[in-house]
């Protein structure tokens, strides 16, 4: 790059903060109002509640009232627990103190928090655009930022979670903030001409780690973002000349992550004498039996979200009907008979004993031995499709069923129409993200390509992990939507600048 070009970049480098607002409040305010109207409509028209909602509200209420982070035990006494990390209950406690009690207060707070996530998405997209342009004022940063803002504020797939007391809105906000910090930290370290300031890269990696640590207190799988960061930076800074950058970024990120997790770990050590930085793997209380054998068995066939309701969520609460299981749960009539015998014993008192669980574990071993690719490849791939290709109607009074299409349309055309529209929107966001990622790949900026690779790697790593959980719920990928929408906005990037920076 020539000296004149370098000077032009240094002089005219425009951070996404400025780029986003170049369009003016005349465009920002309408986007904000549309997003607010959409969320208020969803909150008022489709309020929702879940079993986990009650747990989080009880934790927050007991913490506020009895000063004990716990749940009611025998006799009504509040017993300390660690089955949920304190991130979301802390958010609820603040809502109770500032706004008041009740679901309306929670939904109001989550509405504005989700709008904040929309601005973070716009900021993240503008940051990618700045990197793609090498810091030059290409005139596209504001366009990309506004495109991302409009994509985010009008996305009902995320917005409808403002209407339910669950962790998704808070976790998505913190994930978006952490992604923005890490992308900014990378660009500031790898290409100082883009982002200037006193040690901006160092502060950004520390801030990203801190936000990821806070996110971990809301959703325990948030550290997957750190794994994606490690993979991408290790590849980008693999040469010895860049090892100092890699070590510095790693240490600062680790410091940031541990800062919010340390008090929670210290509390668990003092209270329960256990080393617990996250929530327990199966959200089980001390002494509670975990049916690992049954989970191993369902891992050989469970791919549909509806099947989560039929087996895992019925354990210890409801009988399980053999006819509710899909044909893929059995490899032969003899195996079906064995499952029927195990379920009959369970249904007698709705108790899964260790002996019964060992029976399911044996079935899992046999099925995996017969078809290892099914358990380790095809089922995870089908689960990934379920996570990403669902129409996301779980919070709406809509069945989400489309087959047989003629009968479904005859019975409830509104149900089918809403399902098709939400499904089409979901495919649109995925298509835009793929096109946006390819658009960045065709630029001449390795900086922007690496930053985009972080977003893509995060989506892939998180998806791969979620295919291994016992209850693959579509809501668990919502934390990927900030990355998805920011990549989608890259479709408005335009042609590469002639002065793109391309570091080694």
C-alpha positions, 0 to 999 in steps of 0.5 A: 500500500502506498504512503499516500493511501496509508495516510488517507486511511489513517486520516479518513478511517471511520469507525462504525459508530460514525458510519452507522449514524451517517444515514442520520436519525431520520432512518434510525428513528423509524427503525427503532419505532418499527422494532418497538411496535413489533415487540409490543405487539408480540408481548401483548398478543402472545405472552408466554410462560414456561416451566423454566420461567417459574424457576428463574422467577422463584430464584430471583424472588427468593434472592430478593426476599429471603437473601438466599439464592435458592428454591423452596424445599420441604416445609417451604424453607428456601434451600440454596441451589446451583442448578441455574447460574445467576445471570438471568435471575440477577437481571430479573432482580434488577427488573423487580427493583427498578420497574416492578414485579410481574411478567409485564415488567419483565417483558418491557425490560426485555423489549428494550434490551432486545432493541439494544441487541439490534443496535449491537448487530448494526454496529457489528455489521458496520465494523465488518464493513469498515474492515472490508473497506480497509478503513477507507470511507467507502460510503458503504459502512452506513448502508451496511449498518442500516441494513443490519439494523432493519434486519434485526428490528424486524426479525420476529424469530428473536423478537417474540422471546421478549414475551417470555421470561427466559434467558434468550434475550439477555444471552443474545444481547451479551453474545452480540456485545462479546462478538462486537468486542472480539471483532473490534479487538482483532481489527484493532490488533491486526490493522491499527489503521482501522481502529485507533485509540490507546491500546484498543485491541487489548481493551477489546479482548478483555471486554469481550472476555468479560461479556462472554463471562457474563453471558456464561452466567446466563447460558452455560454454553456461551464459552463456545464463543471463546472456542471459536475465537481461539480457533480463528485467531490461532489460524490467523496468527499462527506465524511466530511473528504473531505469537505475541498477539495471540498470547496477549489476546488469550490472556486478556480474554481469560482474565475477562472471562474469569472476573464475573465467574469467580464470585459464582465459583467461590459461592459454590465452593463455600456452600457446596464444597464443589468446583462449579464455574457453570451450571450443572451439566443436566441442571440436576440438584445434589442427589438427583438421579440423571437418566444418562442411559435414556439420554444415550438411547434417545441420542440414537433416534431423537431428531424432531423437537416434538419428540422432546415432549414425548420422552425427555420432558416426561421423565418422572412426571408423565407416562410415556406412550410407545405409540408416540415414538417414531419408527426410527426409535426401533430397528426391529420388532424384537427391539420394539418389544424390549422398549415396550417392556421398559416403558411399561415398567416405568409407567407403573409409577412414572419412576425411571430407576437405575435398573431401567436406565441401564436397560436403555443404556444397553439399547443405546450401545447395541444401536450404536454398534449396529449403526455408528454413523447414524448415532455419530453423524446422521442424527446430529445432522438431522438435529442441526436441520431441526435447530436451523430449519424450523419455522420457530412457532414454539411461542405462538398458538400455531402448530407448525405442521405442514403435512399433509398440506391439503388437510392442514390447509383445510383444517386451519389455513391461518396456521399454515400461512403463519408457519409458511411465512415464518419458515420463509423468513428463517430461510431468508435470513440463512440465505442472506447470511451465506450470501453475505459471508461469500461477499466478504470472502470475495473482498481483498481484505483478509482482516474482514475475512478473518472477522467474518470467519469468527462469526461463521465458526461461532455458528458452526461450533455452537450448532455442533455442540447443540446437536449433542444435548439431550433436548435440542430446542430450536431456541438454543440457536437464537444466540447465533442470530446477531452473527447471522444478521450481521453477515446477512447485511454484508449483501449491501457491502457493494464493490471492494475498495481499491485501497483495501488493506491486506495484512499478512 
